Amino acid sequence: MIHDCQQKVITVVRLGQGLNSAEVDNTLFLANQVQRSFHFELHNEVLPLADTYKLPNGGYELCEAAKSLLRSRKYNKLPRPLILLSSVPFGEYEHAQEPGWFFFYSQDDYDPQVSIISTQPLEILPKMRTLQHYLLMMLATDILSRYADLVYHQEMHGCLFDYCDELKDAENCFRVGRLCDECERQLQNKIRRSQVSLDRVAAAIRLFNRAVGRKYCFVVMPFRDELQEVYEIIRQSLMELGWDVKRADEVTFPRLITNLILKEIIISDLVVADLTGHNPNVFFEVGMTQVIGNDLLLMITQGEEIPFDIKNERNYPGRLKVPMQSVTLLNV
């Protein structure tokens, strides 16, 4: 399944005091700009968090608090899906006596349409990690957990779904900034079986990329020996500017090539297309990029013509000879 056609609205509500509403609202606005499959909407009411849910170790039993509040007449009509956002440490009764035994994300067993996120790890993470970075990462986690059924694993790869015994381990997710191979395989299997739509997976990856500061360029071109030098110049030049660059033959997980291409185009910040030889596959990929609305740069060998109906796109007629030429062109 490629697209669910209808944008999904996810309501975000603050649980307890302590979060800056303007900062949360700005982050959700950015999240809505980064991707189009979901619309995150901040509810203007703050749910009260009673001290009766405070644990001896300083944490709060947020799951029980949420269950009680959402069963009440006042709050049981809050729209679903729903994310409850709290600044307090997230604990549970079973480990109430253990200092520092906190976690930062859970889907409510009582209502699987409700998720709870604690921003408390920000107190431990490096100062360069802001609320915006953290929330974007956790929104990506929520999408992949809720719609793709990905679960946390004990193996530590720096993956978004590493189970962090210590809250500070969340920094590994930022530092590595990728899903592990096993999570990628699971996602591709679920996409192929139509258990989750490609656009929702791509939306989560775009949020995660923004959270970790990754800029991603996907290059579409014929796989010909004489064009390899062109690709290497593009790749090296963009990498020097801090970009990640890939071509279809460097992405190995999907079995369906069309799914591979479409996913990479959707999650990219820039698509560079070499039209040399007027390869029909490349034109198809250019068309997909135009429909999606991502930034696009066209290239073609000198002496060949770009068709008139796409000449209005940014283009560079001629082979790149030195890296500095592509640095000037692609510093976007």
MOJO-V37851 format. One record per backbone hydrogen bond with DSSP energy under -0.5 kcal/mol. NH is the residue of the N-H (numbers start at 1). CO is the residue of the C=O. If there is no record, write none. Layout:
BEGIN
nh->(NH NH)
co->(CO CO)
END
This chain:
BEGIN
nh->(6 8 10 10 11 12 13 14 15 16 16 21 24 25 26 27 28 29 30 31 32 33 33 34 35 39 40 41 41 43 43 47 47 50 53 54 55 57 58 60 61 62 65 66 67 68 69 70 71 72 72 75 76 78 81 82 83 84 85 85 86 90 91 91 95 96 98 99 101 102 103 106 108 114 115 116 117 118 119 122 123 124 125 129 130 134 135 136 137 138 139 140 141 142 143 144 145 146 147 148 148 149 150 153 157 160 162 163 164 165 169 170 171 172 173 173 174 175 176 177 177 178 184 185 186 187 188 189 190 191 192 193 194 195 196 198 199 201 202 203 204 205 206 207 208 209 210 211 212 213 213 214 215 217 218 219 220 220 224 227 228 231 232 233 234 235 236 237 238 239 240 241 241 242 243 244 246 248 250 251 252 257 260 261 262 263 264 265 266 267 268 268 269 270 271 272 273 273 274 275 275 278 279 283 284 285 286 287 288 289 290 291 292 293 294 295 297 298 299 300 304 310 311 313 314 316 318 318 325 326 327 328 329 330 331 332)
co->(4 37 8 39 81 41 83 45 85 14 47 19 20 21 22 23 24 25 26 27 28 29 30 30 31 8 38 10 39 12 41 14 45 48 50 51 59 96 55 89 53 60 61 62 63 64 65 66 67 68 69 69 72 75 113 113 11 115 13 83 117 103 60 89 92 93 95 97 98 100 90 116 114 111 82 106 84 104 86 119 120 121 121 126 128 130 131 132 133 134 135 136 137 138 139 140 141 142 143 143 144 145 144 161 155 178 159 153 162 163 166 167 168 169 169 170 170 171 172 172 173 158 180 181 182 183 184 185 186 187 188 189 191 190 190 1 2 197 198 199 200 201 202 203 204 205 206 207 208 209 210 209 242 244 270 246 218 272 222 224 225 227 228 229 230 231 232 233 234 235 236 237 238 239 238 215 217 219 247 248 250 255 256 257 258 259 260 261 262 263 264 265 216 216 295 218 271 297 220 273 299 275 276 279 280 281 282 283 284 285 286 287 288 289 289 269 271 314 273 316 301 307 308 310 296 298 300 316 322 322 323 324 325 326 327 330)
END
